[in-house]
């Protein structure tokens, strides 16, 4: 999808052992079509799938580390 004119792209920062940090606000669409919106200035997107608030991060990744 091309970027709209006069609109800056969203910055996504991938962290090594944590969430992807996305400049907000955002609207996320999950595999089943559920729409999740957040108006926060930075949104943490879960990458480990342990979050009870998936696709948003709830810091569950801190409890257990993934094996390397």
Secondary structure as GFF3:
##gff-version 3
##sequence-region A 1 68
A	DSSP	beta_strand	12	14	.	.	.	ID=ss1
A	DSSP	beta_strand	20	23	.	.	.	ID=ss2
A	DSSP	beta_strand	26	29	.	.	.	ID=ss3
A	DSSP	beta_strand	35	38	.	.	.	ID=ss4
A	DSSP	beta_strand	42	45	.	.	.	ID=ss5
A	DSSP	three_ten_helix	60	62	.	.	.	ID=ss6
###
